[in-house]
Amino acid sequence: MRAVLLTGNGGLEMLRYGDAPDPKAGPGEVVVDIRAASINAADYKVRLGGGNLHFPHILGRDFSGTVAALGPDVREFAVGDAVFGVTDQGIEGCYAEKLAIKAAIIAKKPPGLGDAEAAALGLTSLTALWALEDTAKVKSGETILIQGGAGGVAGFAIQLAKHLGATVITTASAGNHDYVRGLGADRVIDYNTEDFTQLGQACDVVFDTVGGEVQVRSYAVLKPGGRLVWIAAAPAGFTPARRDVQVLRPNVARDRAHLERMKELLAAGAVTPPVITRYKLADAAEAHRVSEGRHLRGKLVLETR
């Protein structure tokens, strides 16, 4: 198969498009012919030096495609089924034409949804669902601040929070204000010209997808007893000064149940796929360049054909 091979930690030049061995389905696994794989911020961080990798390494955590082979004991899928999903924690491999993965953690692709859209919704929906429903337990009538609203995870979170009955505030650059309002944001703060801490202690929940100093400053807007849920880390060594709020990191476990929950929300019209920028698999380095810039709307997706 053809794949994007990370030949070592470093810059974009460490990504090489070449040949890799075809995977085989072990017990409880399927092999998927990948049609689309999404780019996540974690990917370029791994490329730069995250993780203890053996090279060449294939990046990529979420995908959409077609079942090509079944391993022993797989009963819920047939060859030819359209599926999507997210690789297990600590495992990658979606920047390729084929992937072997546990059948138990993938799901059938929603009818009428394209492969690029399904791939783009994989890890973003799992992360937002675990963060807002399972971890923050957002309730109707609460106010939530979602940092970095134009991103893939945050964009799904805006829609989910609105569906749950929350008042949604988000931060975004001026060019993305209409986009995030279209997702359901009640108030948009331009992080280039406005100080979101001027909200005061108005929020029950902050969902931080940005990290760094943004997380440090986010404590200022939480009510006593509020919850700060984060997926992007604060600066090294930072210790929150407030003891009257909860600081929570979601455990984004891979399971079919959360993918099915996303499908329910999609079928109900509560969420829609993000804006997608498409790249050929061979152009993964260019997609990484854009991702590393961190100022993007929606999701970047690699297509194998």
Buried (B, 14 or more C-beta within 10 A) or exposed (E): BBBBBBEEBEBBEBBBBEEBEEBEBEEBBBBBBBBBBBBBBBBBEBBEEEEEBEEBBBBBBBBBBBBBBBBEEBEEBEEEBBBBBBBBEEBBBBBBBBBBBBBBBBBBBBEEBBBBBBBBBBBBBBBBBBBBBEBBEBEEEBBBBBBBBBBBBBBBBBBBBBBBEBBBBBBBBEEBBEBBBEBBBBBBBBBEEEEBEEBEBBBBBBBBBBBEEBBBBBBBBBBEEBBBBBBBEBEEEEEEEEEEBEBBEBEBBBBBEBBEBBBEBBEEEBBBBBBBBBBEBBBBBBBBEBBBEEEBBBBBBBBBE
